């Protein structure tokens, strides 16, 4: 991940703080992304039910490993 992120920063002209802010924003969006729950409980549509366990697990993992994820993108 680090070599890819480094190459991306150089090619796109993105600074480390900008990339750290982007990582934070994606993490925050994952924490606040309730579309699957809205479909299920508001729309009574269960098609997204199989997606929920992986999505919620990713949010938990990313929160637990936040510093490592951020370092992978900005280090």
N, CA, C, O and CB atoms as a CASP TS submission, in Angstrom:
PFRMAT TS
TARGET T0000
AUTHOR 0000-0000-0000
METHOD Language model
MODEL 1
PARENT N/A
ATOM      1  N   UNK     1       0.805  -1.185   0.000  1.00  0.00           N
ATOM      2  CA  UNK     1       0.000   0.000   0.000  1.00  0.00           C
ATOM      3  C   UNK     1       0.856   1.260   0.000  1.00  0.00           C
ATOM      4  O   UNK     1       0.555   2.232  -0.693  1.00  0.00           O
ATOM      5  CB  UNK     1      -0.920  -0.008   1.182  1.00  0.00           C
ATOM      6  N   UNK     2       1.917   1.227   0.781  1.00  0.00           N
ATOM      7  CA  UNK     2       2.752   2.434   0.883  1.00  0.00           C
ATOM      8  C   UNK     2       3.345   2.866  -0.454  1.00  0.00           C
ATOM      9  O   UNK     2       3.287   4.050  -0.785  1.00  0.00           O
ATOM     10  CB  UNK     2       3.872   2.201   1.872  1.00  0.00           C
ATOM     11  N   UNK     3       3.922   1.934  -1.244  1.00  0.00           N
ATOM     12  CA  UNK     3       4.461   2.365  -2.546  1.00  0.00           C
ATOM     13  C   UNK     3       3.387   2.947  -3.465  1.00  0.00           C
ATOM     14  O   UNK     3       3.636   3.928  -4.166  1.00  0.00           O
ATOM     15  CB  UNK     3       5.138   1.193  -3.242  1.00  0.00           C
ATOM     16  N   UNK     4       2.201   2.351  -3.466  1.00  0.00           N
ATOM     17  CA  UNK     4       1.107   2.871  -4.297  1.00  0.00           C
ATOM     18  C   UNK     4       0.719   4.277  -3.837  1.00  0.00           C
ATOM     19  O   UNK     4       0.589   5.189  -4.654  1.00  0.00           O
ATOM     20  CB  UNK     4      -0.124   1.926  -4.238  1.00  0.00           C
ATOM     21  N   UNK     5       0.536   4.444  -2.534  1.00  0.00           N
ATOM     22  CA  UNK     5       0.133   5.748  -2.008  1.00  0.00           C
ATOM     23  C   UNK     5       1.198   6.806  -2.277  1.00  0.00           C
ATOM     24  O   UNK     5       0.878   7.947  -2.610  1.00  0.00           O
ATOM     25  CB  UNK     5      -0.144   5.654  -0.506  1.00  0.00           C
ATOM     26  N   UNK     6       2.460   6.423  -2.133  1.00  0.00           N
ATOM     27  CA  UNK     6       3.554   7.362  -2.405  1.00  0.00           C
ATOM     28  C   UNK     6       3.532   7.783  -3.876  1.00  0.00           C
ATOM     29  O   UNK     6       3.649   8.968  -4.189  1.00  0.00           O
ATOM     30  CB  UNK     6       4.925   6.725  -2.044  1.00  0.00           C
ATOM     31  N   UNK     7       3.381   6.817  -4.766  1.00  0.00           N
ATOM     32  CA  UNK     7       3.325   7.131  -6.201  1.00  0.00           C
ATOM     33  C   UNK     7       2.112   7.997  -6.518  1.00  0.00           C
ATOM     34  O   UNK     7       2.203   8.923  -7.325  1.00  0.00           O
ATOM     35  CB  UNK     7       3.283   5.836  -7.037  1.00  0.00           C
ATOM     36  N   UNK     8       0.983   7.703  -5.893  1.00  0.00           N
ATOM     37  CA  UNK     8      -0.227   8.511  -6.109  1.00  0.00           C
ATOM     38  C   UNK     8       0.003   9.948  -5.661  1.00  0.00           C
ATOM     39  O   UNK     8      -0.344  10.887  -6.377  1.00  0.00           O
ATOM     40  CB  UNK     8      -1.429   7.906  -5.352  1.00  0.00           C
ATOM     41  N   UNK     9       0.589  10.121  -4.475  1.00  0.00           N
ATOM     42  CA  UNK     9       0.854  11.471  -3.974  1.00  0.00           C
ATOM     43  C   UNK     9       1.730  12.253  -4.944  1.00  0.00           C
ATOM     44  O   UNK     9       1.473  13.424  -5.220  1.00  0.00           O
ATOM     45  CB  UNK     9       1.522  11.410  -2.598  1.00  0.00           C
ATOM     46  N   UNK    10       2.767  11.596  -5.457  1.00  0.00           N
ATOM     47  CA  UNK    10       3.676  12.274  -6.392  1.00  0.00           C
ATOM     48  C   UNK    10       2.984  12.610  -7.707  1.00  0.00           C
ATOM     49  O   UNK    10       3.122  13.719  -8.222  1.00  0.00           O
ATOM     50  CB  UNK    10       4.903  11.406  -6.662  1.00  0.00           C
ATOM     51  N   UNK    11       2.238  11.649  -8.248  1.00  0.00           N
ATOM     52  CA  UNK    11       1.583  11.860  -9.541  1.00  0.00           C
ATOM     53  C   UNK    11       0.457  12.886  -9.462  1.00  0.00           C
ATOM     54  O   UNK    11       0.268  13.680 -10.383  1.00  0.00           O
ATOM     55  CB  UNK    11       1.037  10.547 -10.066  1.00  0.00           C
ATOM     56  N   UNK    12      -0.284  12.867  -8.365  1.00  0.00           N
ATOM     57  CA  UNK    12      -1.442  13.755  -8.233  1.00  0.00           C
ATOM     58  C   UNK    12      -1.102  15.087  -7.566  1.00  0.00           C
ATOM     59  O   UNK    12      -1.916  16.011  -7.562  1.00  0.00           O
ATOM     60  CB  UNK    12      -2.526  13.064  -7.444  1.00  0.00           C
ATOM     61  N   UNK    13       0.094  15.179  -7.008  1.00  0.00           N
ATOM     62  CA  UNK    13       0.469  16.407  -6.323  1.00  0.00           C
ATOM     63  C   UNK    13      -0.290  16.607  -5.019  1.00  0.00           C
ATOM     64  O   UNK    13      -0.581  17.737  -4.625  1.00  0.00           O
ATOM     65  CB  UNK    13       0.240  17.585  -7.226  1.00  0.00           C
ATOM     66  N   UNK    14      -0.606  15.504  -4.356  1.00  0.00           N
ATOM     67  CA  UNK    14      -1.350  15.537  -3.102  1.00  0.00           C
ATOM     68  C   UNK    14      -0.365  15.486  -1.939  1.00  0.00           C
ATOM     69  O   UNK    14       0.575  14.690  -1.946  1.00  0.00           O
ATOM     70  CB  UNK    14      -2.366  14.359  -3.023  1.00  0.00           C
ATOM     71  N   UNK    15      -0.581  16.321  -0.960  1.00  0.00           N
ATOM     72  CA  UNK    15       0.299  16.330   0.208  1.00  0.00           C
ATOM     73  C   UNK    15      -0.123  15.247   1.206  1.00  0.00           C
ATOM     74  O   UNK    15      -1.240  14.733   1.148  1.00  0.00           O
ATOM     75  CB  UNK    15       0.286  17.720   0.885  1.00  0.00           C
ATOM     76  N   UNK    16       0.775  14.918   2.104  1.00  0.00           N
ATOM     77  CA  UNK    16       0.448  13.937   3.158  1.00  0.00           C
ATOM     78  C   UNK    16      -0.740  14.393   4.002  1.00  0.00           C
ATOM     79  O   UNK    16      -1.636  13.592   4.268  1.00  0.00           O
ATOM     80  CB  UNK    16       1.667  13.703   4.065  1.00  0.00           C
ATOM     81  N   UNK    17      -0.774  15.662   4.433  1.00  0.00           N
ATOM     82  CA  UNK    17      -1.942  16.095   5.214  1.00  0.00           C
ATOM     83  C   UNK    17      -3.260  15.985   4.432  1.00  0.00           C
ATOM     84  O   UNK    17      -4.295  15.651   5.008  1.00  0.00           O
ATOM     85  CB  UNK    17      -1.745  17.532   5.673  1.00  0.00           C
ATOM     86  N   UNK    18      -3.220  16.264   3.132  1.00  0.00           N
ATOM     87  CA  UNK    18      -4.437  16.127   2.321  1.00  0.00           C
ATOM     88  C   UNK    18      -4.877  14.669   2.246  1.00  0.00           C
ATOM     89  O   UNK    18      -6.067  14.366   2.337  1.00  0.00           O
ATOM     90  CB  UNK    18      -4.208  16.682   0.903  1.00  0.00           C
ATOM     91  N   UNK    19      -3.918  13.778   2.080  1.00  0.00           N
ATOM     92  CA  UNK    19      -4.258  12.357   2.012  1.00  0.00           C
ATOM     93  C   UNK    19      -4.737  11.853   3.366  1.00  0.00           C
ATOM     94  O   UNK    19      -5.647  11.026   3.426  1.00  0.00           O
ATOM     95  CB  UNK    19      -3.051  11.536   1.538  1.00  0.00           C
ATOM     96  N   UNK    20      -4.144  12.333   4.449  1.00  0.00           N
ATOM     97  CA  UNK    20      -4.615  11.963   5.787  1.00  0.00           C
ATOM     98  C   UNK    20      -6.048  12.433   6.001  1.00  0.00           C
ATOM     99  O   UNK    20      -6.853  11.724   6.606  1.00  0.00           O
ATOM    100  CB  UNK    20      -3.696  12.555   6.868  1.00  0.00           C
ATOM    101  N   UNK    21      -6.365  13.619   5.512  1.00  0.00           N
ATOM    102  CA  UNK    21      -7.737  14.122   5.617  1.00  0.00           C
ATOM    103  C   UNK    21      -8.699  13.266   4.794  1.00  0.00           C
ATOM    104  O   UNK    21      -9.833  13.032   5.211  1.00  0.00           O
ATOM    105  CB  UNK    21      -7.807  15.588   5.155  1.00  0.00           C
ATOM    106  N   UNK    22      -8.250  12.801   3.630  1.00  0.00           N
ATOM    107  CA  UNK    22      -9.091  11.934   2.801  1.00  0.00           C
ATOM    108  C   UNK    22      -9.342  10.591   3.487  1.00  0.00           C
ATOM    109  O   UNK    22     -10.462  10.081   3.464  1.00  0.00           O
ATOM    110  CB  UNK    22      -8.438  11.711   1.427  1.00  0.00           C
ATOM    111  N   UNK    23      -8.310  10.024   4.091  1.00  0.00           N
ATOM    112  CA  UNK    23      -8.468   8.772   4.835  1.00  0.00           C
ATOM    113  C   UNK    23      -9.475   8.970   5.962  1.00  0.00           C
ATOM    114  O   UNK    23     -10.352   8.132   6.172  1.00  0.00           O
ATOM    115  CB  UNK    23      -7.105   8.286   5.402  1.00  0.00           C
ATOM    116  N   UNK    24      -9.347  10.068   6.676  1.00  0.00           N
ATOM    117  CA  UNK    24     -10.267  10.353   7.775  1.00  0.00           C
ATOM    118  C   UNK    24     -11.706  10.501   7.271  1.00  0.00           C
ATOM    119  O   UNK    24     -12.648  10.006   7.889  1.00  0.00           O
ATOM    120  CB  UNK    24      -9.833  11.627   8.513  1.00  0.00           C
ATOM    121  N   UNK    25     -11.852  11.178   6.157  1.00  0.00           N
ATOM    122  CA  UNK    25     -13.199  11.379   5.612  1.00  0.00           C
ATOM    123  C   UNK    25     -13.840  10.062   5.210  1.00  0.00           C
ATOM    124  O   UNK    25     -15.016   9.843   5.498  1.00  0.00           O
ATOM    125  CB  UNK    25     -13.153  12.318   4.411  1.00  0.00           C
ATOM    126  N   UNK    26     -13.096   9.179   4.552  1.00  0.00           N
ATOM    127  CA  UNK    26     -13.650   7.881   4.156  1.00  0.00           C
ATOM    128  C   UNK    26     -14.023   7.063   5.392  1.00  0.00           C
ATOM    129  O   UNK    26     -15.068   6.414   5.424  1.00  0.00           O
ATOM    130  CB  UNK    26     -12.641   7.100   3.281  1.00  0.00           C
ATOM    131  N   UNK    27     -13.156   7.101   6.414  1.00  0.00           N
ATOM    132  CA  UNK    27     -13.471   6.401   7.667  1.00  0.00           C
ATOM    133  C   UNK    27     -14.764   6.958   8.273  1.00  0.00           C
ATOM    134  O   UNK    27     -15.641   6.196   8.679  1.00  0.00           O
ATOM    135  CB  UNK    27     -12.297   6.536   8.680  1.00  0.00           C
ATOM    136  N   UNK    28     -14.875   8.277   8.330  1.00  0.00           N
ATOM    137  CA  UNK    28     -16.052   8.913   8.900  1.00  0.00           C
ATOM    138  C   UNK    28     -17.306   8.563   8.097  1.00  0.00           C
ATOM    139  O   UNK    28     -18.359   8.300   8.678  1.00  0.00           O
ATOM    140  CB  UNK    28     -15.861  10.430   8.955  1.00  0.00           C
ATOM    141  N   UNK    29     -17.202   8.559   6.792  1.00  0.00           N
ATOM    142  CA  UNK    29     -18.342   8.188   5.950  1.00  0.00           C
ATOM    143  C   UNK    29     -18.771   6.748   6.199  1.00  0.00           C
ATOM    144  O   UNK    29     -19.967   6.456   6.225  1.00  0.00           O
ATOM    145  CB  UNK    29     -17.996   8.380   4.472  1.00  0.00           C
ATOM    146  N   UNK    30     -17.811   5.844   6.383  1.00  0.00           N
ATOM    147  CA  UNK    30     -18.151   4.445   6.674  1.00  0.00           C
ATOM    148  C   UNK    30     -18.878   4.325   8.008  1.00  0.00           C
ATOM    149  O   UNK    30     -19.798   3.520   8.150  1.00  0.00           O
ATOM    150  CB  UNK    30     -16.884   3.574   6.686  1.00  0.00           C
ATOM    151  N   UNK    31     -18.459   5.130   8.987  1.00  0.00           N
ATOM    152  CA  UNK    31     -19.121   5.088  10.293  1.00  0.00           C
ATOM    153  C   UNK    31     -20.554   5.604  10.228  1.00  0.00           C
ATOM    154  O   UNK    31     -21.397   5.189  11.024  1.00  0.00           O
ATOM    155  CB  UNK    31     -18.330   5.901  11.304  1.00  0.00           C
ATOM    156  N   UNK    32     -20.834   6.489   9.304  1.00  0.00           N
ATOM    157  CA  UNK    32     -22.136   7.136   9.213  1.00  0.00           C
ATOM    158  C   UNK    32     -22.951   6.689   8.011  1.00  0.00           C
ATOM    159  O   UNK    32     -23.925   7.345   7.643  1.00  0.00           O
ATOM    160  CB  UNK    32     -21.959   8.613   9.165  1.00  0.00           C
ATOM    161  N   UNK    33     -22.568   5.600   7.408  1.00  0.00           N
ATOM    162  CA  UNK    33     -23.253   5.108   6.220  1.00  0.00           C
ATOM    163  C   UNK    33     -24.324   4.089   6.640  1.00  0.00           C
ATOM    164  O   UNK    33     -24.023   2.922   6.890  1.00  0.00           O
ATOM    165  CB  UNK    33     -22.237   4.470   5.217  1.00  0.00           C
ATOM    166  N   UNK    34     -25.540   4.541   6.709  1.00  0.00           N
ATOM    167  CA  UNK    34     -26.630   3.703   7.187  1.00  0.00           C
ATOM    168  C   UNK    34     -27.589   3.269   6.085  1.00  0.00           C
ATOM    169  O   UNK    34     -28.714   2.861   6.374  1.00  0.00           O
ATOM    170  CB  UNK    34     -27.391   4.430   8.247  1.00  0.00           C
ATOM    171  N   UNK    35     -27.160   3.352   4.825  1.00  0.00           N
ATOM    172  CA  UNK    35     -28.106   3.066   3.747  1.00  0.00           C
ATOM    173  C   UNK    35     -28.677   1.659   3.841  1.00  0.00           C
ATOM    174  O   UNK    35     -29.850   1.448   3.534  1.00  0.00           O
ATOM    175  CB  UNK    35     -27.434   3.254   2.402  1.00  0.00           C
ATOM    176  N   UNK    36     -27.867   0.693   4.259  1.00  0.00           N
ATOM    177  CA  UNK    36     -28.363  -0.688   4.353  1.00  0.00           C
ATOM    178  C   UNK    36     -29.448  -0.809   5.421  1.00  0.00           C
ATOM    179  O   UNK    36     -30.436  -1.520   5.238  1.00  0.00           O
ATOM    180  CB  UNK    36     -27.208  -1.656   4.667  1.00  0.00           C
ATOM    181  N   UNK    37     -29.254  -0.112   6.529  1.00  0.00           N
ATOM    182  CA  UNK    37     -30.263  -0.142   7.586  1.00  0.00           C
ATOM    183  C   UNK    37     -31.527   0.606   7.159  1.00  0.00           C
ATOM    184  O   UNK    37     -32.641   0.190   7.479  1.00  0.00           O
ATOM    185  CB  UNK    37     -29.700   0.465   8.879  1.00  0.00           C
ATOM    186  N   UNK    38     -31.346   1.703   6.443  1.00  0.00           N
ATOM    187  CA  UNK    38     -32.520   2.431   5.930  1.00  0.00           C
ATOM    188  C   UNK    38     -33.311   1.567   4.968  1.00  0.00           C
ATOM    189  O   UNK    38     -34.538   1.518   5.046  1.00  0.00           O
ATOM    190  CB  UNK    38     -32.094   3.733   5.233  1.00  0.00           C
ATOM    191  N   UNK    39     -32.622   0.881   4.055  1.00  0.00           N
ATOM    192  CA  UNK    39     -33.329  -0.006   3.128  1.00  0.00           C
ATOM    193  C   UNK    39     -34.140  -1.039   3.894  1.00  0.00           C
ATOM    194  O   UNK    39     -35.311  -1.280   3.600  1.00  0.00           O
ATOM    195  CB  UNK    39     -32.339  -0.705   2.180  1.00  0.00           C
ATOM    196  N   UNK    40     -33.486  -1.649   4.890  1.00  0.00           N
ATOM    197  CA  UNK    40     -34.144  -2.753   5.604  1.00  0.00           C
ATOM    198  C   UNK    40     -35.320  -2.273   6.442  1.00  0.00           C
ATOM    199  O   UNK    40     -36.408  -2.842   6.361  1.00  0.00           O
ATOM    200  CB  UNK    40     -33.143  -3.472   6.497  1.00  0.00           C
ATOM    201  N   UNK    41     -35.116  -1.242   7.239  1.00  0.00           N
ATOM    202  CA  UNK    41     -36.126  -0.861   8.221  1.00  0.00           C
ATOM    203  C   UNK    41     -37.093   0.220   7.744  1.00  0.00           C
ATOM    204  O   UNK    41     -38.251   0.229   8.161  1.00  0.00           O
ATOM    205  CB  UNK    41     -35.452  -0.396   9.457  1.00  0.00           C
ATOM    206  N   UNK    42     -36.652   1.116   6.895  1.00  0.00           N
ATOM    207  CA  UNK    42     -37.553   2.151   6.397  1.00  0.00           C
ATOM    208  C   UNK    42     -38.260   1.723   5.117  1.00  0.00           C
ATOM    209  O   UNK    42     -39.452   1.968   4.935  1.00  0.00           O
ATOM    210  CB  UNK    42     -36.787   3.437   6.154  1.00  0.00           C
ATOM    211  N   UNK    43     -37.504   1.080   4.239  1.00  0.00           N
ATOM    212  CA  UNK    43     -38.070   0.664   2.951  1.00  0.00           C
ATOM    213  C   UNK    43     -38.588  -0.770   2.969  1.00  0.00           C
ATOM    214  O   UNK    43     -39.252  -1.214   2.033  1.00  0.00           O
ATOM    215  CB  UNK    43     -37.031   0.808   1.863  1.00  0.00           C
ATOM    216  N   UNK    44     -38.277  -1.483   4.042  1.00  0.00           N
ATOM    217  CA  UNK    44     -38.652  -2.898   4.169  1.00  0.00           C
ATOM    218  C   UNK    44     -38.120  -3.727   2.993  1.00  0.00           C
ATOM    219  O   UNK    44     -38.787  -4.618   2.468  1.00  0.00           O
ATOM    220  CB  UNK    44     -40.184  -3.036   4.257  1.00  0.00           C
ATOM    221  N   UNK    45     -36.894  -3.389   2.611  1.00  0.00           N
ATOM    222  CA  UNK    45     -36.221  -4.048   1.490  1.00  0.00           C
ATOM    223  C   UNK    45     -35.015  -4.790   2.058  1.00  0.00           C
ATOM    224  O   UNK    45     -34.087  -4.164   2.570  1.00  0.00           O
ATOM    225  CB  UNK    45     -35.787  -3.010   0.374  1.00  0.00           C
ATOM    226  N   UNK    46     -35.023  -6.086   1.972  1.00  0.00           N
ATOM    227  CA  UNK    46     -33.978  -6.900   2.597  1.00  0.00           C
ATOM    228  C   UNK    46     -32.842  -7.287   1.646  1.00  0.00           C
ATOM    229  O   UNK    46     -31.988  -8.093   2.013  1.00  0.00           O
ATOM    230  CB  UNK    46     -34.590  -8.147   3.164  1.00  0.00           C
ATOM    231  N   UNK    47     -32.816  -6.735   0.444  1.00  0.00           N
ATOM    232  CA  UNK    47     -31.778  -7.130  -0.518  1.00  0.00           C
ATOM    233  C   UNK    47     -30.370  -6.815  -0.043  1.00  0.00           C
ATOM    234  O   UNK    47     -29.428  -7.505  -0.434  1.00  0.00           O
ATOM    235  CB  UNK    47     -32.018  -6.448  -1.836  1.00  0.00           C
ATOM    236  N   UNK    48     -30.199  -5.805   0.781  1.00  0.00           N
ATOM    237  CA  UNK    48     -28.851  -5.445   1.230  1.00  0.00           C
ATOM    238  C   UNK    48     -28.432  -6.179   2.504  1.00  0.00           C
ATOM    239  O   UNK    48     -27.303  -6.005   2.963  1.00  0.00           O
ATOM    240  CB  UNK    48     -28.772  -3.952   1.462  1.00  0.00           C
ATOM    241  N   UNK    49     -29.300  -6.983   3.073  1.00  0.00           N
ATOM    242  CA  UNK    49     -28.969  -7.693   4.318  1.00  0.00           C
ATOM    243  C   UNK    49     -27.648  -8.457   4.252  1.00  0.00           C
ATOM    244  O   UNK    49     -26.873  -8.393   5.206  1.00  0.00           O
ATOM    245  CB  UNK    49     -30.077  -8.654   4.660  1.00  0.00           C
ATOM    246  N   UNK    50     -27.361  -9.173   3.167  1.00  0.00           N
ATOM    247  CA  UNK    50     -26.088  -9.918   3.130  1.00  0.00           C
ATOM    248  C   UNK    50     -24.844  -9.019   3.147  1.00  0.00           C
ATOM    249  O   UNK    50     -23.756  -9.484   3.487  1.00  0.00           O
ATOM    250  CB  UNK    50     -26.050 -10.789   1.894  1.00  0.00           C
ATOM    251  N   UNK    51     -24.990  -7.756   2.789  1.00  0.00           N
ATOM    252  CA  UNK    51     -23.853  -6.839   2.754  1.00  0.00           C
ATOM    253  C   UNK    51     -23.507  -6.270   4.121  1.00  0.00           C
ATOM    254  O   UNK    51     -22.376  -5.842   4.348  1.00  0.00           O
ATOM    255  CB  UNK    51     -24.136  -5.713   1.802  1.00  0.00           C
ATOM    256  N   UNK    52     -24.464  -6.261   5.022  1.00  0.00           N
ATOM    257  CA  UNK    52     -24.280  -5.567   6.296  1.00  0.00           C
ATOM    258  C   UNK    52     -23.166  -6.143   7.176  1.00  0.00           C
ATOM    259  O   UNK    52     -22.381  -5.364   7.717  1.00  0.00           O
ATOM    260  CB  UNK    52     -25.561  -5.593   7.056  1.00  0.00           C
ATOM    261  N   UNK    53     -23.056  -7.453   7.346  1.00  0.00           N
ATOM    262  CA  UNK    53     -21.983  -7.957   8.231  1.00  0.00           C
ATOM    263  C   UNK    53     -20.590  -7.508   7.801  1.00  0.00           C
ATOM    264  O   UNK    53     -19.794  -7.095   8.645  1.00  0.00           O
ATOM    265  CB  UNK    53     -22.021  -9.471   8.276  1.00  0.00           C
ATOM    266  N   UNK    54     -20.283  -7.581   6.525  1.00  0.00           N
ATOM    267  CA  UNK    54     -18.950  -7.178   6.064  1.00  0.00           C
ATOM    268  C   UNK    54     -18.748  -5.673   6.209  1.00  0.00           C
ATOM    269  O   UNK    54     -17.670  -5.223   6.596  1.00  0.00           O
ATOM    270  CB  UNK    54     -18.741  -7.597   4.603  1.00  0.00           C
ATOM    271  N   UNK    55     -19.767  -4.910   5.904  1.00  0.00           N
ATOM    272  CA  UNK    55     -19.657  -3.459   6.015  1.00  0.00           C
ATOM    273  C   UNK    55     -19.453  -3.018   7.461  1.00  0.00           C
ATOM    274  O   UNK    55     -18.615  -2.159   7.737  1.00  0.00           O
ATOM    275  CB  UNK    55     -20.898  -2.794   5.440  1.00  0.00           C
ATOM    276  N   UNK    56     -20.206  -3.592   8.371  1.00  0.00           N
ATOM    277  CA  UNK    56     -20.053  -3.218   9.774  1.00  0.00           C
ATOM    278  C   UNK    56     -18.716  -3.720  10.327  1.00  0.00           C
ATOM    279  O   UNK    56     -18.093  -3.043  11.145  1.00  0.00           O
ATOM    280  CB  UNK    56     -21.221  -3.778  10.608  1.00  0.00           C
ATOM    281  N   UNK    57     -18.275  -4.891   9.889  1.00  0.00           N
ATOM    282  CA  UNK    57     -16.978  -5.402  10.330  1.00  0.00           C
ATOM    283  C   UNK    57     -15.849  -4.507   9.832  1.00  0.00           C
ATOM    284  O   UNK    57     -14.879  -4.281  10.555  1.00  0.00           O
ATOM    285  CB  UNK    57     -16.769  -6.843   9.836  1.00  0.00           C
ATOM    286  N   UNK    58     -15.961  -3.999   8.621  1.00  0.00           N
ATOM    287  CA  UNK    58     -14.939  -3.092   8.090  1.00  0.00           C
ATOM    288  C   UNK    58     -14.870  -1.821   8.920  1.00  0.00           C
ATOM    289  O   UNK    58     -13.776  -1.335   9.207  1.00  0.00           O
ATOM    290  CB  UNK    58     -15.228  -2.748   6.620  1.00  0.00           C
ATOM    291  N   UNK    59     -16.001  -1.278   9.307  1.00  0.00           N
ATOM    292  CA  UNK    59     -16.012  -0.068  10.133  1.00  0.00           C
ATOM    293  C   UNK    59     -15.335  -0.326  11.480  1.00  0.00           C
ATOM    294  O   UNK    59     -14.576   0.510  11.968  1.00  0.00           O
ATOM    295  CB  UNK    59     -17.459   0.425  10.350  1.00  0.00           C
ATOM    296  N   UNK    60     -15.610  -1.471  12.067  1.00  0.00           N
ATOM    297  CA  UNK    60     -14.982  -1.824  13.356  1.00  0.00           C
ATOM    298  C   UNK    60     -13.475  -1.998  13.169  1.00  0.00           C
ATOM    299  O   UNK    60     -12.682  -1.461  13.943  1.00  0.00           O
ATOM    300  CB  UNK    60     -15.609  -3.131  13.941  1.00  0.00           C
ATOM    301  N   UNK    61     -13.085  -2.752  12.137  1.00  0.00           N
ATOM    302  CA  UNK    61     -11.662  -2.982  11.895  1.00  0.00           C
ATOM    303  C   UNK    61     -10.934  -1.674  11.637  1.00  0.00           C
ATOM    304  O   UNK    61      -9.876  -1.425  12.216  1.00  0.00           O
ATOM    305  CB  UNK    61     -11.467  -3.932  10.714  1.00  0.00           C
ATOM    306  N   UNK    62     -11.500  -0.826  10.760  1.00  0.00           N
ATOM    307  CA  UNK    62     -10.850   0.428  10.392  1.00  0.00           C
ATOM    308  C   UNK    62     -10.696   1.328  11.625  1.00  0.00           C
ATOM    309  O   UNK    62      -9.677   2.000  11.779  1.00  0.00           O
ATOM    310  CB  UNK    62     -11.657   1.154   9.287  1.00  0.00           C
ATOM    311  N   UNK    63     -11.695   1.340  12.490  1.00  0.00           N
ATOM    312  CA  UNK    63     -11.606   2.137  13.709  1.00  0.00           C
ATOM    313  C   UNK    63     -10.493   1.609  14.606  1.00  0.00           C
ATOM    314  O   UNK    63      -9.716   2.383  15.165  1.00  0.00           O
ATOM    315  CB  UNK    63     -12.948   2.130  14.459  1.00  0.00           C
ATOM    316  N   UNK    64     -10.424   0.305  14.740  1.00  0.00           N
ATOM    317  CA  UNK    64      -9.386  -0.314  15.577  1.00  0.00           C
ATOM    318  C   UNK    64      -7.994  -0.067  14.992  1.00  0.00           C
ATOM    319  O   UNK    64      -7.040   0.144  15.740  1.00  0.00           O
ATOM    320  CB  UNK    64      -9.640  -1.832  15.718  1.00  0.00           C
ATOM    321  N   UNK    65      -7.873  -0.092  13.691  1.00  0.00           N
ATOM    322  CA  UNK    65      -6.577   0.028  12.999  1.00  0.00           C
ATOM    323  C   UNK    65      -6.385   1.393  12.339  1.00  0.00           C
ATOM    324  O   UNK    65      -5.615   1.529  11.389  1.00  0.00           O
ATOM    325  CB  UNK    65      -6.449  -1.062  11.946  1.00  0.00           C
ATOM    326  N   UNK    66      -7.082   2.388  12.845  1.00  0.00           N
ATOM    327  CA  UNK    66      -7.081   3.708  12.204  1.00  0.00           C
ATOM    328  C   UNK    66      -5.670   4.246  11.977  1.00  0.00           C
ATOM    329  O   UNK    66      -5.345   4.697  10.879  1.00  0.00           O
ATOM    330  CB  UNK    66      -7.869   4.693  13.047  1.00  0.00           C
ATOM    331  N   UNK    67      -4.848   4.201  12.995  1.00  0.00           N
ATOM    332  CA  UNK    67      -3.482   4.739  12.876  1.00  0.00           C
ATOM    333  C   UNK    67      -2.684   3.988  11.812  1.00  0.00           C
ATOM    334  O   UNK    67      -1.957   4.611  11.038  1.00  0.00           O
ATOM    335  CB  UNK    67      -2.751   4.659  14.233  1.00  0.00           C
ATOM    336  N   UNK    68      -2.806   2.674  11.762  1.00  0.00           N
ATOM    337  CA  UNK    68      -2.076   1.875  10.766  1.00  0.00           C
ATOM    338  C   UNK    68      -2.572   2.173   9.355  1.00  0.00           C
ATOM    339  O   UNK    68      -1.774   2.260   8.422  1.00  0.00           O
ATOM    340  CB  UNK    68      -2.224   0.373  11.068  1.00  0.00           C
ATOM    341  N   UNK    69      -3.866   2.327   9.199  1.00  0.00           N
ATOM    342  CA  UNK    69      -4.428   2.653   7.876  1.00  0.00           C
ATOM    343  C   UNK    69      -3.940   4.027   7.435  1.00  0.00           C
ATOM    344  O   UNK    69      -3.503   4.204   6.298  1.00  0.00           O
ATOM    345  CB  UNK    69      -5.987   2.616   7.906  1.00  0.00           C
ATOM    346  N   UNK    70      -4.016   4.979   8.325  1.00  0.00           N
ATOM    347  CA  UNK    70      -3.548   6.324   7.995  1.00  0.00           C
ATOM    348  C   UNK    70      -2.061   6.324   7.637  1.00  0.00           C
ATOM    349  O   UNK    70      -1.651   6.970   6.672  1.00  0.00           O
ATOM    350  CB  UNK    70      -3.805   7.277   9.165  1.00  0.00           C
ATOM    351  N   UNK    71      -1.264   5.606   8.408  1.00  0.00           N
ATOM    352  CA  UNK    71       0.170   5.505   8.132  1.00  0.00           C
ATOM    353  C   UNK    71       0.452   4.827   6.790  1.00  0.00           C
ATOM    354  O   UNK    71       1.386   5.206   6.083  1.00  0.00           O
ATOM    355  CB  UNK    71       0.863   4.739   9.251  1.00  0.00           C
ATOM    356  N   UNK    72      -0.348   3.834   6.447  1.00  0.00           N
ATOM    357  CA  UNK    72      -0.169   3.141   5.167  1.00  0.00           C
ATOM    358  C   UNK    72      -0.363   4.103   3.994  1.00  0.00           C
ATOM    359  O   UNK    72       0.319   3.992   2.975  1.00  0.00           O
ATOM    360  CB  UNK    72      -1.152   1.960   5.052  1.00  0.00           C
ATOM    361  N   UNK    73      -1.283   5.030   4.140  1.00  0.00           N
ATOM    362  CA  UNK    73      -1.552   5.975   3.056  1.00  0.00           C
ATOM    363  C   UNK    73      -0.623   7.189   3.078  1.00  0.00           C
ATOM    364  O   UNK    73      -0.350   7.783   2.035  1.00  0.00           O
ATOM    365  CB  UNK    73      -2.985   6.439   3.130  1.00  0.00           C
ATOM    366  N   UNK    74      -0.149   7.548   4.241  1.00  0.00           N
ATOM    367  CA  UNK    74       0.620   8.807   4.341  1.00  0.00           C
ATOM    368  C   UNK    74       2.092   8.596   4.639  1.00  0.00           C
ATOM    369  O   UNK    74       2.888   9.526   4.511  1.00  0.00           O
ATOM    370  CB  UNK    74       0.031   9.684   5.410  1.00  0.00           C
ATOM    371  N   UNK    75       2.472   7.368   5.041  1.00  0.00           N
ATOM    372  CA  UNK    75       3.854   7.110   5.442  1.00  0.00           C
ATOM    373  C   UNK    75       4.839   7.017   4.321  1.00  0.00           C
ATOM    374  O   UNK    75       6.027   6.802   4.560  1.00  0.00           O
ATOM    375  CB  UNK    75       3.916   5.880   6.203  1.00  0.00           C
TER
END
